[in-house]
């Protein structure tokens, strides 16, 4: 019998998937989003519009151009005020007095007095000018009427009509009336357009000067100016130099390193700040990282200078405004001030500007001089600028040997008692003999001083440019002694050493210019005998030490860090004859460049101060040439050529004949001899090919010949 089991409990196990019931879940719709208020949407739209790049650019442009016009007006007004008053001179006087430069203050005060005297003279002339002008107008009108009537009489006689007598006069009156009508027509539009043109001119002035705040300037200008130098930027730049003790010390300082810094002072076209380094950090560690420091300050390497003052553990940073050192410094006072004179004993030669923008002048009194650097960087120009200033003292004598021989010193003919020009061994021999003659003159003066302690002698400057050729000359004399070299048997070396040793006492001074110094072409004893040592750009630090000495380089002098080709004429100077900031061993000077023609004009002023000097030359004159024909040859097919270029080509054509003894004056005399002369074109003396050919034709017709002497 089967039993049926009935389960009274509901099974709790879930049903199998295939038998599970389908469950439907009903999800209610989300409530609608609350609408954004109108004022929120308007605020967002306004914020987006204001902060948009195009809006910012538009606002910046509007502010920039408005300020260009406004500040341009201020600049023009300032220029006009400076031109009409003595305010510019007064500013320079105050600046000189603040710098303690009493000589410059006196010079600017003298210029101010001259300006006021000239202005007073012009104002007094104005009292008489109305009467003179009225008389001139009356006389001119009477003469004009007379001429017109006379012309009418001639016309009447010719035509037989009496009425033609007033025809020229009436035609003139009609012409004047026409001009008046034209002015009446143009006057109205001119009054309307004139103010806009004036505003445009002011805008142009402001734009050229970037006369607007930095935030309003274009991005290219803002990015090119570099960041302003602030304490936080300087500390950050020092922290990121990669010097571990310095970085750790800055982090541990409670004031974020600001206590290391002295005040940031404006110094010329840049700023200056003293940094006291923490214990464990040497000053030379910062010097070695000049490039990295400059880049941390958003500057180029040549725009940051590091010097070591006397204070312990201190470096002095001078940081230029971005791009300021690439701007020219202006012409030399020798060129702009024709009244300038020189004083060998008490005066200072205007050489250029220091990095602060102050005038850099140097005393040449009883100081031997050495200027060196790489080729074609301005060595001769820097040396010649000093000689040109000193030539304005009529008591100074010059013996010059230019061993380059391309006419750089030709303007000293008539000033120098000896002038040697040429690069050959013969010219080196002559230069050596010139130095030896200077030694004899020095000995004569010393002997005279022994007999008469009060004896006074005229200063004698013995100048050798490209002196490395003299030191490297392999020629030996008849006695077997070499002219060059750096041993006791070297004639040039020993002559220079003797002048260095005793010449200063009797005002016999040795000036040398040399390039790319080494121990062979610039011996140690010679370079250390110069009181004033100056260097342009050099290739290595070892050369910088040769040029300026270890003390100057250890103190921050770095001519090897100047840029070749870009820093032409920039000198690092170590001398007690130039004002150097306290605690520094050298100073960087951007020298004025005096081109050949302005240099010749300064030399002419120097010649006018002298009674006349016969320049002794030692050249080979065996070869005779037709100078006029040679001038035609070097001109070639060119319609005209600068006189300086003609002289250089003549030298290349026949160095023995034209090597240094031919100058602009002699070339002019040659052409004038045959009825022609150089002319000025755009302010430069040139010789026209047609004029030379005409001179040749005239000479052939006259049957005369002109040969080079």
C-alpha positions in Angstrom: 0.0 0.0 0.0 1.5 3.2 -1.1 1.5 6.3 1.0 1.1 9.8 -0.2 3.2 12.4 1.6 1.7 15.8 1.9 4.1 18.6 2.7 2.5 21.2 5.0 5.4 23.7 4.7 6.0 26.1 1.8 9.3 25.3 0.1 11.9 28.0 0.7 14.4 27.1 -2.1 14.2 29.4 -5.1 12.6 28.0 -8.2 14.8 26.9 -11.1 15.8 29.6 -13.5 13.7 28.2 -16.3 10.6 28.3 -14.0 11.3 31.6 -12.2 8.6 34.2 -12.6 9.4 37.5 -14.5 9.5 40.5 -12.2 8.8 44.0 -13.7 10.2 47.1 -11.9 8.6 50.4 -12.6 11.1 53.3 -12.2 9.4 56.7 -12.0 10.7 59.6 -14.3 13.3 62.1 -12.7 11.9 65.4 -11.8 12.6 68.2 -14.3 15.8 70.3 -13.7 15.3 73.6 -12.1 15.7 76.4 -14.6 18.9 78.5 -14.3 18.1 82.0 -13.3 18.5 84.7 -15.9 21.0 86.7 -13.8 23.3 83.6 -13.4 23.2 83.0 -17.2 23.9 86.6 -17.9 26.8 86.7 -15.4 28.3 83.6 -17.0 28.0 85.1 -20.4 29.6 88.4 -19.3 32.4 86.5 -17.6 33.1 84.4 -20.7 33.1 87.5 -22.8 35.4 89.5 -20.6 37.9 86.7 -20.1 38.0 85.6 -23.7 41.4 86.0 -25.4 40.0 88.2 -28.2 38.4 90.5 -25.6 41.7 90.8 -23.7 43.6 91.4 -26.9 41.1 94.1 -27.8 41.3 95.9 -24.5 45.1 95.6 -24.5 45.3 97.1 -28.0 42.9 100.0 -27.2 44.8 100.8 -24.0 48.1 100.5 -25.8 47.3 102.8 -28.7 45.6 105.4 -26.4 48.7 105.5 -24.2 50.9 105.7 -27.2 49.2 108.9 -28.2 49.1 110.3 -24.7 52.7 109.4 -23.7 53.9 110.4 -27.2 52.6 113.9 -26.4 54.5 113.9 -23.1 57.7 112.8 -24.9 57.3 115.5 -27.5 56.6 118.1 -24.9 59.6 117.0 -22.9 61.9 117.2 -25.9 60.6 120.6 -26.8 61.1 121.8 -23.2 64.6 120.4 -23.2 65.4 122.1 -26.5 64.1 125.5 -25.3 65.5 125.5 -21.8 68.6 124.3 -19.9 66.8 121.6 -18.0 68.8 118.8 -19.8 72.0 120.4 -18.7 70.7 120.8 -15.1 69.8 117.1 -15.0 73.3 116.2 -16.1 74.8 118.5 -13.5 72.7 116.9 -10.7 73.6 113.4 -11.9 77.3 114.2 -12.0 77.2 115.8 -8.5 75.4 112.8 -7.2 78.1 110.5 -8.7 80.8 112.7 -7.2 82.2 113.5 -10.6 82.9 117.2 -10.1 84.9 117.5 -13.4 81.8 116.4 -15.4 79.6 118.7 -13.4 81.8 121.6 -14.2 81.9 120.7 -17.9 78.1 120.5 -18.0 77.8 123.8 -16.1 80.1 125.4 -18.7 77.9 124.0 -21.5 74.8 125.4 -19.7 76.4 128.9 -19.6 77.2 128.7 -23.3 73.6 127.6 -24.1 72.2 130.5 -22.0 74.5 133.0 -23.7 73.5 131.8 -27.1 69.8 132.0 -26.2 70.2 135.5 -24.8 71.9 136.5 -28.0 69.0 135.1 -30.1 66.4 136.9 -28.0 68.2 140.2 -28.3 68.3 139.7 -32.1 64.5 139.4 -32.0 64.2 143.0 -30.8 65.8 144.2 -34.0 64.3 141.6 -36.4 60.9 143.2 -36.9 62.4 146.5 -38.1 64.9 144.6 -40.3 62.1 142.4 -41.6 59.9 145.4 -42.4 62.8 147.1 -44.3 63.5 143.9 -46.1 59.8 143.5 -47.2 59.6 147.1 -48.3 62.8 146.9 -50.3 61.9 143.6 -51.8 58.4 144.7 -52.8 59.8 147.9 -54.3 62.4 146.1 -56.3 59.8 143.5 -57.5 57.4 146.2 -58.6 60.2 148.0 -60.4 61.3 144.8 -62.2 57.8 144.0 -63.3 57.2 147.6 -64.6 60.5 147.5 -66.4 59.5 144.2 -68.0 56.2 145.8 -69.0 58.0 148.7 -70.6 60.0 146.3 -72.7 56.9 144.5 -73.7 55.1 147.8 -74.6 58.1 148.9 -76.7 58.0 145.5 -78.5 54.3 145.4 -79.1 53.6 149.1 -79.4 50.7 148.9 -76.9 51.0 151.2 -73.9 48.7 148.9 -71.9 51.3 146.2 -71.9 53.3 148.3 -69.3 51.1 146.9 -66.5 50.6 143.4 -68.0 53.4 141.7 -65.9 52.2 143.5 -62.8 48.6 142.5 -63.4 49.6 138.9 -64.1 51.5 138.8 -60.8 48.5 140.2 -59.0 46.3 137.5 -60.6 48.7 134.8 -59.6 48.7 136.0 -56.0 44.9 136.0 -56.1 44.9 132.4 -57.4 47.2 131.4 -54.5 44.8 133.1 -52.0 41.8 131.2 -53.5 43.7 127.9 -53.3 44.5 128.6 -49.6 40.9 129.4 -49.0 39.8 126.1 -50.5 42.4 124.0 -48.7 42.2 125.9 -45.3 39.0 124.3 -44.2 39.9 120.6 -44.8 43.4 121.3 -43.4 41.9 122.6 -40.2 39.8 119.4 -40.0 42.6 116.9 -40.9 45.4 118.7 -39.1 44.5 117.6 -35.6 44.2 114.0 -36.7 47.7 114.2 -38.4 49.1 115.7 -35.1 47.6 112.8 -33.1 49.0 110.4 -35.6 52.5 111.9 -35.2 52.2 111.7 -31.4 51.1 108.1 -31.7 54.1 107.3 -33.9 56.5 108.8 -31.3 54.9 106.8 -28.5 54.9 103.6 -30.5 58.6 103.9 -31.3 59.4 104.4 -27.6 57.0 101.6 -26.5 55.4 104.3 -24.2 52.8 102.0 -22.6 52.7 99.7 -19.5 54.2 96.3 -20.0 50.8 94.5 -19.8 49.5 96.5 -22.7 52.4 95.9 -25.0 52.4 93.2 -27.8 53.4 89.7 -26.7 56.6 89.9 -28.8 57.7 93.0 -27.0 56.7 91.7 -23.5 58.5 88.4 -24.0 61.6 90.2 -25.3 62.0 92.5 -22.4 62.6 89.8 -19.8 61.2 89.7 -16.3 61.8 92.6 -13.9 64.4 91.8 -11.4 62.9 91.4 -7.9 64.3 89.8 -4.7 62.2 86.7 -5.2 63.5 86.2 -8.7 67.1 86.6 -7.7 66.8 84.2 -4.8 65.0 81.6 -7.0 67.8 82.0 -9.6 70.4 81.3 -7.0 68.5 78.4 -5.5 68.3 76.7 -8.9 72.0 77.0 -9.7 72.7 73.5 -8.7 74.9 74.3 -5.7 73.6 71.9 -3.0 74.7 73.9 0.1 73.2 77.1 -1.3 69.9 75.4 -2.1 69.7 73.8 1.4 70.6 77.1 3.1 67.9 79.0 1.2 65.3 76.4 2.1 66.2 76.7 5.8 66.1 80.5 5.9 62.9 81.7 7.4 62.6 84.7 5.1 63.0 82.5 1.9 66.5 83.7 1.4 65.8 87.4 1.1 68.3 88.1 3.9 71.2 87.2 1.5 70.4 90.2 -0.7 71.3 93.8 -0.3 69.2 96.5 -1.9 68.5 96.2 -5.6 69.8 99.5 -7.1 69.3 100.9 -10.6 72.7 101.0 -12.3 72.6 102.5 -15.8 70.8 100.2 -18.2 70.3 97.5 -15.5 70.3 96.8 -11.8 72.9 95.9 -9.3 72.6 93.8 -6.1 75.1 92.4 -3.6 74.5 88.8 -2.5 76.1 87.5 0.8 76.5 83.8 0.3 75.8 81.3 3.2 78.6 79.4 4.9 79.9 76.5 2.8 79.4 78.3 -0.6 82.4 79.8 -2.4 82.1 82.8 -4.6 83.9 81.1 -7.5 81.2 78.4 -7.5 78.7 81.1 -8.5 81.1 82.7 -11.0 81.5 79.3 -12.8 77.7 79.2 -13.3 77.2 82.5 -15.0 75.3 81.2 -18.0 72.9 79.2 -15.8 72.4 82.2 -13.5 71.7 84.4 -16.5 69.1 82.0 -17.9 67.5 81.6 -14.5 67.1 85.4 -14.6 65.6 85.3 -18.1 68.7 87.0 -19.5 71.4 86.1 -22.0 74.9 85.3 -20.6 76.4 88.6 -21.8 73.7 90.5 -19.9 74.8 89.3 -16.4 78.2 90.3 -14.8 79.5 88.7 -11.6 82.3 90.5 -9.7 83.8 89.9 -6.3 83.9 92.9 -4.1 86.0 93.3 -1.0 83.3 92.0 1.4 83.8 88.4 2.4 81.5 85.7 0.9 79.9 88.3 -1.3 79.2 88.5 -5.1 78.0 91.5 -6.9 75.5 90.9 -9.7 74.9 93.5 -12.4 71.9 92.5 -14.5 71.3 94.4 -17.7 67.8 95.3 -19.1 67.1 92.8 -21.8 68.6 93.9 -25.1 70.1 97.1 -23.6 73.7 96.1 -24.3 73.0 95.7 -28.0 72.0 99.4 -28.4 74.7 101.8 -29.7 76.1 104.3 -27.2 76.4 107.3 -29.5 79.4 109.2 -31.0 82.5 110.2 -29.2 82.7 113.7 -27.7 85.9 114.1 -29.8 83.7 114.1 -32.9 80.7 116.1 -31.6 82.6 118.8 -29.6 85.0 120.6 -31.9 86.1 122.8 -29.0 87.5 119.9 -27.0 91.2 120.0 -26.0 93.4 117.6 -24.1 95.6 117.8 -21.0 98.2 115.0 -20.7 98.9 115.6 -17.0 95.5 116.5 -15.6 92.9 115.5 -18.2 91.1 112.2 -19.0 90.4 110.8 -22.4 86.7 110.1 -23.2 86.8 106.5 -24.1 83.1 105.3 -23.9 80.5 104.3 -21.3 80.5 101.8 -18.5 77.7 99.3 -18.0 75.9 101.8 -15.8 75.7 104.2 -18.7 78.1 106.7 -17.1 80.9 108.3 -19.2 84.1 106.2 -18.9 87.2 108.4 -19.2 90.8 107.4 -18.5 94.0 109.1 -17.4 97.0 108.5 -19.6 99.5 110.4 -17.4 102.7 108.3 -17.1 101.0 105.0 -17.8 102.2 102.3 -20.2 99.3 100.9 -22.2 98.4 97.4 -23.6 95.3 96.7 -25.6 94.7 93.2 -26.8 91.9 91.0 -28.2 91.0 88.8 -31.1 91.3 90.1 -34.7 88.8 92.6 -36.1 87.1 93.3 -32.8 88.0 97.1 -32.5 91.5 97.0 -31.0 93.0 99.6 -33.3 89.9 101.8 -33.0 90.1 101.8 -29.2 93.8 102.5 -29.2 93.5 105.2 -31.9 90.7 107.0 -30.0 93.1 107.6 -27.0 95.9 108.8 -29.3 93.5 111.2 -31.1 92.5 112.8 -27.8 96.1 113.0 -26.6 97.1 114.6 -29.9 95.0 117.6 -29.0 97.7 118.4 -26.4 100.3 120.1 -28.5 103.1 119.2 -26.1 102.8 115.4 -26.7 105.1 113.7 -29.2 104.2 110.5 -31.1 106.4 107.8 -32.6 104.1 105.4 -34.3 104.7 102.0 -36.0 101.6 100.5 -37.6 102.6 96.9 -38.5 99.3 96.3 -40.2 99.9 99.0 -42.7 96.5 99.6 -44.3 96.2 103.3 -43.4 94.6 103.0 -40.0 97.1 105.6 -38.6 97.7 107.6 -41.8 95.9 110.7 -40.3 98.8 111.0 -37.9 101.1 112.2 -40.7 101.9 115.8 -39.7 101.4 114.9 -36.0 103.7 112.0 -35.4 107.4 112.6 -35.7 107.9 109.0 -36.8 105.3 107.0 -38.8 106.1 103.5 -40.0 103.4 101.6 -41.8 103.7 98.1 -43.2 103.6 94.4 -42.2 106.9 93.2 -43.6 110.0 92.2 -41.8 111.7 95.4 -42.9 108.9 97.4 -41.2 109.4 95.3 -38.0 113.1 96.1 -38.1 112.3 99.8 -38.4 109.8 99.6 -35.5 112.5 97.8 -33.4 115.0 100.6 -34.2 112.4 103.2 -33.3 111.9 101.5 -29.9 115.7 101.4 -29.4 115.9 105.1 -30.3 113.2 105.8 -27.7 115.4 104.0 -25.2 118.3 106.3 -26.1 116.0 109.3 -25.7 114.9 108.0 -22.3 118.5 107.6 -21.2 119.3 111.1 -22.4 116.4 112.5 -20.3 117.5 110.5 -17.3 121.0 111.9 -17.5 119.6 115.4 -17.9 117.4 114.8 -14.8 120.4 113.8 -12.8 122.1 117.1 -13.7 119.0 119.1 -13.2 116.3 117.6 -11.0 113.8 120.2 -12.1 114.1 119.4 -15.8 110.8 118.9 -17.6 110.4 116.9 -20.9 107.6 116.7 -23.4 105.7 113.5 -23.2 106.8 110.9 -25.8 104.3 108.2 -26.8 106.0 105.2 -28.5 103.1 103.3 -30.1 103.3 99.9 -31.8 100.1 98.5 -33.3 100.1 94.8 -34.1 103.1 94.3 -31.8 102.7 90.5 -32.1 104.5 90.7 -35.4 107.5 92.3 -33.7 107.7 89.5 -31.1 107.3 86.8 -33.7 109.8 88.3 -36.2 112.5 85.6 -37.0 115.1 88.0 -38.6 118.5 88.4 -37.0 120.7 91.5 -37.2 124.3 91.7 -38.2 125.4 91.0 -34.6 123.4 87.8 -34.6 120.7 89.1 -32.2 117.1 88.3 -33.2 114.7 91.2 -33.6 111.8 89.2 -32.2 111.5 86.6 -29.4 111.2 86.9 -25.6 114.7 86.2 -24.5 117.4 88.7 -23.3 118.9 88.7 -26.7 115.7 89.9 -28.4 116.2 93.5 -29.5 112.4 94.5 -29.5 111.7 92.7 -26.3 114.6 94.3 -24.4 113.8 97.7 -25.8 110.2 97.5 -24.5 111.4 96.1 -21.2 113.8 99.0 -20.7 111.0 101.6 -21.4 108.7 99.8 -19.0 111.4 99.9 -16.3 112.4 103.5 -16.5 110.5 105.4 -19.1 107.6 106.5 -16.9 109.9 108.7 -14.8 110.8 110.9 -17.8 107.5 110.6 -19.7 108.6 108.1 -22.3 105.6 105.8 -22.5 105.1 102.5 -24.4 101.7 101.8 -26.0 101.1 98.4 -27.6 98.2 96.8 -29.5 98.3 93.1 -30.1 95.9 90.4 -31.0 95.2 86.8 -29.9 97.8 86.8 -27.0 100.0 83.9 -26.2 103.3 83.5 -24.3 105.1 83.6 -27.6 103.6 86.8 -29.1 103.1 88.6 -25.8 105.8 87.7 -23.2 104.8 87.7 -19.6 107.3 90.4 -18.5 106.0 92.8 -21.3 102.3 92.4 -20.5 102.9 92.8 -16.8 104.9 96.0 -17.4 101.8 97.9 -18.6 100.0 100.1 -16.1 96.8 100.0 -18.1 95.7 96.7 -19.5 92.6 96.4 -21.6 91.2 93.4 -23.5 88.4 92.9 -26.1 86.8 89.5 -26.6 89.2 86.6 -26.2 88.9 82.9 -26.8 89.9 81.3 -23.5 90.2 82.2 -19.8 94.0 81.6 -20.0 94.2 84.3 -22.6 92.2 86.6 -20.4 94.7 86.0 -17.6 97.5 86.9 -20.0 95.8 90.1 -21.0 94.6 91.4 -17.6 96.4 89.3 -15.0 95.2 86.8 -12.5 93.9 89.3 -10.0 91.4 90.9 -12.4 90.1 87.5 -13.7 89.7 86.1 -10.2 87.8 89.3 -9.4 85.3 88.7 -12.2 87.0 90.1 -15.3 85.8 87.9 -18.2 86.7 89.2 -21.7 86.6 85.5 -22.8 82.8 85.6 -22.2 82.2 88.5 -24.5 80.6 87.7 -27.8 82.9 87.7 -30.8 81.5 90.0 -33.6 78.6 91.3 -31.4 80.6 93.0 -28.7 83.0 94.9 -30.9 84.6 97.7 -29.1 83.7 96.4 -25.6 86.8 96.4 -23.4 87.5 94.9 -20.0 89.9 97.4 -18.4 92.3 96.9 -15.4 93.9 100.2 -14.6 94.3 102.8 -11.8 93.7 105.5 -14.4 90.0 104.8 -14.8 87.4 105.0 -12.1 86.5 101.4 -11.0 83.7 100.7 -8.5 85.0 100.1 -5.0 86.0 96.5 -4.4 86.3 95.6 -8.1 89.5 94.8 -10.0 88.3 95.8 -13.4 85.6 97.6 -15.3 83.8 96.9 -18.6 83.8 99.8 -21.1 81.8 100.1 -24.3 84.1 102.4 -26.3 83.1 105.0 -28.8 83.8 104.1 -32.4 85.5 106.9 -34.5 85.5 106.0 -38.2 88.4 107.0 -40.5 86.9 110.2 -41.8 85.9 111.6 -38.4 89.3 110.5 -37.1 90.9 112.5 -39.9 88.9 115.6 -39.0 90.0 115.3 -35.3 93.6 114.9 -36.5 93.2 118.0 -38.6 92.2 119.9 -35.4 95.3 118.5 -33.7 97.5 119.6 -36.6 96.0 123.1 -36.4 97.2 123.3 -32.7 100.8 122.5 -33.7 103.4 124.7 -35.4 104.0 122.0 -38.0 105.6 118.5 -37.7 107.6 116.9 -40.3 106.8 113.2 -40.2 109.8 110.9 -40.8 109.1 107.8 -42.9 111.4 104.9 -43.8 110.0 103.2 -47.0 111.4 101.6 -50.1 110.9 104.1 -52.9 112.9 102.4 -55.7 109.8 101.7 -57.7 108.2 104.6 -59.7 104.6 104.5 -60.8 102.1 106.6 -62.6 99.8 107.5 -59.7 97.0 109.0 -61.8 96.9 105.9 -64.0 96.9 103.7 -60.9 93.9 105.6 -59.5 92.1 104.9 -62.8 93.1 101.2 -62.6 91.8 100.7 -59.1 88.5 102.4 -59.8 87.9 100.0 -62.7 84.3 100.1 -64.0 82.8 101.6 -60.9 81.2 105.1 -61.6 82.6 106.4 -58.3 84.5 105.1 -55.3 85.2 106.3 -51.7 88.6 107.8 -51.2 89.4 105.4 -48.4 88.6 102.5 -50.6 90.9 103.9 -53.4 93.7 104.3 -50.9 93.3 100.7 -49.7 93.3 99.4 -53.3 96.4 101.5 -54.2 98.2 99.9 -51.2 97.2 96.4 -52.4 98.4 97.3 -56.0 101.8 98.6 -54.9 102.5 98.3 -51.2 106.0 99.7 -51.4 104.9 102.9 -53.1 101.5 103.5 -51.6 102.0 101.7 -48.3 101.0 104.2 -45.8 102.5 107.4 -47.3 99.4 108.1 -49.4 96.5 109.9 -47.6 93.2 111.6 -48.5 95.1 114.9 -48.7 97.7 113.6 -51.1 95.0 111.9 -53.3 93.1 115.2 -53.4 96.3 117.1 -54.3 97.0 114.7 -57.2 93.6 115.3 -58.8 93.7 119.0 -58.2 97.0 119.1 -60.0 95.1 118.1 -63.1 92.0 120.2 -62.6 89.8 117.7 -60.8 89.1 117.0 -57.1 87.1 114.5 -54.9 83.5 115.4 -54.3 81.1 114.6 -51.4 78.3 112.1 -52.0 75.9 111.6 -49.1 78.5 113.1 -46.8 81.3 110.8 -47.9 84.3 111.9 -50.1 84.3 110.0 -53.4 86.2 110.1 -56.6 84.3 109.8 -59.9 85.7 107.6 -62.6 84.8 110.2 -65.3 86.8 112.9 -63.5 89.9 110.7 -63.3 89.7 109.9 -67.0 89.2 113.6 -67.8 92.3 114.3 -65.7 94.3 111.7 -67.7 93.1 113.3 -70.9 94.1 116.8 -69.8 97.5 115.6 -68.7 98.1 113.8 -72.0 97.1 117.0 -73.9 99.5 119.1 -71.8 102.3 116.5 -72.3 103.0 116.2 -68.6 103.2 113.1 -66.4 102.7 112.7 -62.8 104.6 109.9 -61.1 104.2 108.6 -57.5 106.9 109.9 -55.3 
